[in-house]
């Protein structure tokens, strides 16, 4: 399945948050991930996967911190979120995810039960560090009206339009 959209389907090309949403909405509506592994996730372009995973990470972290993101089924996208931040050039976000990964012993388990087991087994100082990293994520995000992450996402969309938009027909 092709998850790209027509360029004229953008709701508001000047609203970066809306552009980010518009280009991942087909995948969001169609895929079962992050509730269960959906092999069609691999059909997304690298940019689509990046923006999709970062959307879920931002939503969950914004709602309840890194602990919630990793505890819930959405944590299956933690690797994709880190890679996604790297792909779009959001180095400070990628570094944050790498730091969280170290708390997990260097790997984010795809299996929710295993991730929960790791979270429940973290010592108090690691849980404190997870909270510090959550606060850092919020600081990195910046404004509620237009997040710094949305700036990275839309800059990537602008530079890699073929990954998000269907070719215009002549």
Order of alpha helices (4+ residues) and beta strands (2+ residues): alpha-alpha-alpha-alpha-alpha-alpha-alpha
